[in-house]
């Protein structure tokens, strides 16, 4: 099934801003809403289509995936890096190079993709993907030679090493009892549970598959390509606003804390997140107001005076 054109559904250009997309959706939603068209199946289907289109195009990550890959990029567990590798391999094949092999990218037959995507039967979408499946089936039914055994190993990385990539030494115990030392190239942005395939580095010319484990970081969390950081600020910085230093993977940067900032306020530093392939995420900073820890009489007086400056009960709106 060919990809649906979500931009055409909403009547906007592919370069449309979020405001333009939201406006187009609201106009179409009012026109085709089931409450205004009772019993009209066509209007109901149109309402569902424009709702799905807006859900994708108003979500930055979903829109980026849709723009690059089409609807297949929206499937649960879709691995963009793996798909790009296969697409590049297709291009080399069409130019007369060595043809691509799904098993080289996604593991043995029936195995799961790195990142949790299902087997080949789950990888459907545009016509080009169906061509991929047909090619994979032909190779399975007409193998040039029996598949060689795969050898599996594991490698644990620190959180920052996984984000930055590089090379790591791997000591491999072979089934024969011998030990081998290998250098493994770690792609920047590799996720916990991801796999790296080393061609012909296993047993008798088979492949070695290295599963990656990523340790937790005391300050940073990962959300897809975004990094999350809780940043303490003082009462004064929150009240007056301030410029504060924030650590990133590329060094410290200055972050503007707005005046009257509340604890829990989230600020986004664009391009300071995970760099994975062609994708670059953001660093999302959550402000946490920290009060002094000292038990001090002068601080107590200041806090009492501060409490008196609130014009209303700060919990007045908290009701169930």
Order of alpha helices (4+ residues) and beta strands (2+ residues): alpha-alpha-alpha-alpha-alpha-alpha-alpha-beta-alpha-beta-beta-beta-beta-beta-beta-alpha-beta-beta-beta-beta-beta-beta-alpha
